[in-house]
Amino acid sequence: MKQSFKSRLKRAAMYLLGFSATPMLTACYGVPTEYEPTDYTPFDDISGQVVDRKTDTPIKGIEVSVRGTDIKTTTDSNGSFYIDQYFTSSVVIRAKDIDGAENGDYYQSSEEVRSTNNHNIKISLLQAERK
């Protein structure tokens, strides 16, 4: 089937406009120079310590869990935790005070963990103010 001259002209115009819009947008907004790094490198475990944000002292009895899973552990008397699990991508861990006022009330905190920072993680919790 033969295309009409008008149809071919429309197609050529759309083709040219498609290519000419790209430099215009780049000129207006610039070429992206920084990209959010993604880390999909697997890693075997997570370890670290939970401390009081103001005093930097270790906190025992804090539950450290991996968001979206049932993986969790509790900090020891040195505030240390260890999760022996294989992870295929970055995960978010949450530190939550589960013993109440026994060692002070603390607000929970979350931290993203990747293969580049999965050891010696230091999570600082802020003590809740009592009224």
TORKOL-4160 file (C-alpha; in steps of 0.2 Angstrom, whole numbers, padded with zeros to 4 digits, m for minus):
131
<pt num="1" X="0000" Y="0000" Z="0000"/>
<pt num="2" X="0007" Y="0017" Z="m0005"/>
<pt num="3" X="0008" Y="0031" Z="0008"/>
<pt num="4" X="0002" Y="0048" Z="0003"/>
<pt num="5" X="0014" Y="0062" Z="0003"/>
<pt num="6" X="0005" Y="0070" Z="0017"/>
<pt num="7" X="0007" Y="0054" Z="0028"/>
<pt num="8" X="0025" Y="0053" Z="0024"/>
<pt num="9" X="0028" Y="0071" Z="0028"/>
<pt num="10" X="0019" Y="0069" Z="0045"/>
<pt num="11" X="0030" Y="0053" Z="0049"/>
<pt num="12" X="0046" Y="0063" Z="0044"/>
<pt num="13" X="0041" Y="0078" Z="0055"/>
<pt num="14" X="0037" Y="0067" Z="0070"/>
<pt num="15" X="0054" Y="0058" Z="0068"/>
<pt num="16" X="0064" Y="0074" Z="0067"/>
<pt num="17" X="0054" Y="0081" Z="0082"/>
<pt num="18" X="0058" Y="0066" Z="0093"/>
<pt num="19" X="0076" Y="0068" Z="0090"/>
<pt num="20" X="0077" Y="0087" Z="0092"/>
<pt num="21" X="0067" Y="0087" Z="0108"/>
<pt num="22" X="0081" Y="0077" Z="0117"/>
<pt num="23" X="0095" Y="0090" Z="0116"/>
<pt num="24" X="0082" Y="0103" Z="0121"/>
<pt num="25" X="0077" Y="0094" Z="0137"/>
<pt num="26" X="0095" Y="0091" Z="0141"/>
<pt num="27" X="0099" Y="0109" Z="0138"/>
<pt num="28" X="0085" Y="0114" Z="0150"/>
<pt num="29" X="0088" Y="0101" Z="0164"/>
<pt num="30" X="0106" Y="0096" Z="0161"/>
<pt num="31" X="0113" Y="0078" Z="0160"/>
<pt num="32" X="0112" Y="0068" Z="0176"/>
<pt num="33" X="0129" Y="0067" Z="0184"/>
<pt num="34" X="0125" Y="0058" Z="0200"/>
<pt num="35" X="0115" Y="0042" Z="0202"/>
<pt num="36" X="0109" Y="0033" Z="0217"/>
<pt num="37" X="0120" Y="0018" Z="0220"/>
<pt num="38" X="0112" Y="0002" Z="0220"/>
<pt num="39" X="0120" Y="m0013" Z="0229"/>
<pt num="40" X="0114" Y="m0030" Z="0224"/>
<pt num="41" X="0130" Y="m0039" Z="0230"/>
<pt num="42" X="0125" Y="m0054" Z="0242"/>
<pt num="43" X="0131" Y="m0054" Z="0259"/>
<pt num="44" X="0131" Y="m0067" Z="0273"/>
<pt num="45" X="0128" Y="m0059" Z="0290"/>
<pt num="46" X="0125" Y="m0043" Z="0299"/>
<pt num="47" X="0133" Y="m0037" Z="0315"/>
<pt num="48" X="0135" Y="m0022" Z="0326"/>
<pt num="49" X="0130" Y="m0013" Z="0342"/>
<pt num="50" X="0116" Y="m0003" Z="0348"/>
<pt num="51" X="0120" Y="0012" Z="0359"/>
<pt num="52" X="0112" Y="0027" Z="0368"/>
<pt num="53" X="0113" Y="0042" Z="0357"/>
<pt num="54" X="0118" Y="0054" Z="0371"/>
<pt num="55" X="0130" Y="0044" Z="0382"/>
<pt num="56" X="0136" Y="0031" Z="0369"/>
<pt num="57" X="0134" Y="0017" Z="0381"/>
<pt num="58" X="0128" Y="0000" Z="0375"/>
<pt num="59" X="0110" Y="m0005" Z="0377"/>
<pt num="60" X="0105" Y="m0023" Z="0381"/>
<pt num="61" X="0088" Y="m0030" Z="0377"/>
<pt num="62" X="0085" Y="m0021" Z="0361"/>
<pt num="63" X="0077" Y="m0031" Z="0347"/>
<pt num="64" X="0086" Y="m0030" Z="0330"/>
<pt num="65" X="0075" Y="m0036" Z="0316"/>
<pt num="66" X="0075" Y="m0037" Z="0297"/>
<pt num="67" X="0061" Y="m0027" Z="0290"/>
<pt num="68" X="0049" Y="m0038" Z="0279"/>
<pt num="69" X="0055" Y="m0054" Z="0287"/>
<pt num="70" X="0053" Y="m0064" Z="0303"/>
<pt num="71" X="0072" Y="m0063" Z="0306"/>
<pt num="72" X="0077" Y="m0055" Z="0323"/>
<pt num="73" X="0089" Y="m0056" Z="0337"/>
<pt num="74" X="0091" Y="m0047" Z="0354"/>
<pt num="75" X="0106" Y="m0037" Z="0359"/>
<pt num="76" X="0117" Y="m0044" Z="0373"/>
<pt num="77" X="0124" Y="m0035" Z="0388"/>
<pt num="78" X="0137" Y="m0026" Z="0377"/>
<pt num="79" X="0123" Y="m0020" Z="0366"/>
<pt num="80" X="0130" Y="m0031" Z="0352"/>
<pt num="81" X="0120" Y="m0041" Z="0339"/>
<pt num="82" X="0123" Y="m0054" Z="0326"/>
<pt num="83" X="0111" Y="m0060" Z="0312"/>
<pt num="84" X="0118" Y="m0075" Z="0303"/>
<pt num="85" X="0108" Y="m0075" Z="0287"/>
<pt num="86" X="0112" Y="m0074" Z="0268"/>
<pt num="87" X="0105" Y="m0059" Z="0260"/>
<pt num="88" X="0104" Y="m0056" Z="0241"/>
<pt num="89" X="0102" Y="m0037" Z="0242"/>
<pt num="90" X="0101" Y="m0023" Z="0253"/>
<pt num="91" X="0089" Y="m0024" Z="0268"/>
<pt num="92" X="0083" Y="m0012" Z="0282"/>
<pt num="93" X="0086" Y="m0017" Z="0300"/>
<pt num="94" X="0076" Y="m0010" Z="0314"/>
<pt num="95" X="0081" Y="m0008" Z="0332"/>
<pt num="96" X="0066" Y="m0008" Z="0344"/>
<pt num="97" X="0066" Y="m0007" Z="0363"/>
<pt num="98" X="0056" Y="m0022" Z="0369"/>
<pt num="99" X="0059" Y="m0022" Z="0387"/>
<pt num="100" X="0051" Y="m0006" Z="0391"/>
<pt num="101" X="0057" Y="0004" Z="0406"/>
<pt num="102" X="0069" Y="m0010" Z="0412"/>
<pt num="103" X="0084" Y="m0001" Z="0404"/>
<pt num="104" X="0076" Y="0015" Z="0399"/>
<pt num="105" X="0063" Y="0018" Z="0386"/>
<pt num="106" X="0070" Y="0021" Z="0368"/>
<pt num="107" X="0063" Y="0026" Z="0352"/>
<pt num="108" X="0065" Y="0014" Z="0338"/>
<pt num="109" X="0077" Y="0017" Z="0323"/>
<pt num="110" X="0080" Y="0009" Z="0306"/>
<pt num="111" X="0096" Y="0008" Z="0296"/>
<pt num="112" X="0099" Y="0002" Z="0278"/>
<pt num="113" X="0112" Y="m0012" Z="0277"/>
<pt num="114" X="0121" Y="m0017" Z="0261"/>
<pt num="115" X="0136" Y="m0028" Z="0257"/>
<pt num="116" X="0148" Y="m0013" Z="0260"/>
<pt num="117" X="0142" Y="m0009" Z="0278"/>
<pt num="118" X="0135" Y="m0025" Z="0285"/>
<pt num="119" X="0148" Y="m0026" Z="0299"/>
<pt num="120" X="0152" Y="m0015" Z="0314"/>
<pt num="121" X="0135" Y="m0006" Z="0312"/>
<pt num="122" X="0132" Y="0007" Z="0326"/>
<pt num="123" X="0114" Y="0011" Z="0329"/>
<pt num="124" X="0111" Y="0025" Z="0341"/>
<pt num="125" X="0094" Y="0026" Z="0350"/>
<pt num="126" X="0087" Y="0041" Z="0358"/>
<pt num="127" X="0080" Y="0039" Z="0375"/>
<pt num="128" X="0061" Y="0043" Z="0376"/>
<pt num="129" X="0058" Y="0058" Z="0388"/>
<pt num="130" X="0047" Y="0054" Z="0403"/>
<pt num="131" X="0032" Y="0065" Z="0407"/>
